[in-house]
Amino acid sequence: MTKLEQIEKSVAELSSKDLAAFSDWFDSFQAARWDRQIEEDDATGKLDKLAKEVLVDFRAGKTRPL
């Protein structure tokens, strides 16, 4: 059994209360990983090209209010 299969089996066996707690933890875990990735991409300049493209579109009037 792979590690992933073991995790899936364990999660499937959680009580409703424990599953809710796990879900909350996992949501926070994923959000933190996403934040770290965005910060890393920003620090390394990976978002610079995208930011420039967005500014060009904005200045050209190709955007709309949210």
C-alpha positions as CSV (number, residue, x, y, z in Angstrom):
1,M,0.0,0.0,0.0
2,T,1.4,3.4,-1.0
3,K,1.7,6.3,1.4
4,L,-1.1,8.0,-0.4
5,E,-3.4,5.0,-0.1
6,Q,-2.6,4.8,3.6
7,I,-3.6,8.5,4.0
8,E,-6.8,8.0,2.0
9,K,-7.7,5.0,4.1
10,S,-7.0,6.9,7.3
11,V,-9.1,9.9,6.2
12,A,-12.0,7.7,5.2
13,E,-12.0,6.2,8.7
14,L,-12.2,9.6,10.5
15,S,-15.3,10.5,12.5
16,S,-17.3,13.4,11.3
17,K,-15.8,15.6,14.0
18,D,-12.2,14.6,13.2
19,L,-12.9,14.9,9.4
20,A,-14.1,18.5,9.9
21,A,-11.0,19.3,12.0
22,F,-8.7,17.6,9.4
23,S,-10.5,19.6,6.6
24,D,-9.9,22.8,8.4
25,W,-6.2,22.0,9.0
26,F,-5.8,20.9,5.3
27,D,-7.4,24.1,4.0
28,S,-5.0,26.1,6.1
29,F,-2.1,24.0,5.0
30,Q,-2.8,24.4,1.4
31,A,-3.3,28.2,1.8
32,A,0.0,28.5,3.5
33,R,1.8,26.5,0.7
34,W,0.1,28.7,-1.9
35,D,1.2,31.9,-0.1
36,R,4.8,30.7,0.2
37,Q,4.8,29.8,-3.6
38,I,3.4,33.2,-4.5
39,E,6.0,34.9,-2.3
40,E,8.8,32.8,-3.8
41,D,7.6,33.5,-7.4
42,D,7.5,37.2,-6.6
43,A,10.9,37.2,-5.1
44,T,12.4,35.4,-8.1
45,G,10.7,37.7,-10.6
46,K,8.5,35.0,-12.0
47,L,5.4,37.3,-11.8
48,D,7.1,40.3,-13.4
49,K,6.1,39.5,-17.0
50,L,2.5,38.8,-16.0
51,A,2.4,42.1,-14.1
52,K,3.7,44.0,-17.1
53,E,1.1,42.4,-19.3
54,V,-1.7,43.3,-16.9
55,L,-0.5,46.9,-16.7
56,V,-0.5,47.2,-20.5
57,D,-4.0,45.9,-20.7
58,F,-5.2,48.2,-17.9
59,R,-3.6,51.3,-19.4
60,A,-5.2,50.3,-22.8
61,G,-8.6,50.2,-21.2
62,K,-9.0,46.5,-21.7
63,T,-10.2,45.9,-18.2
64,R,-13.5,46.3,-16.4
65,P,-14.4,47.0,-12.7
66,L,-15.0,43.9,-10.6
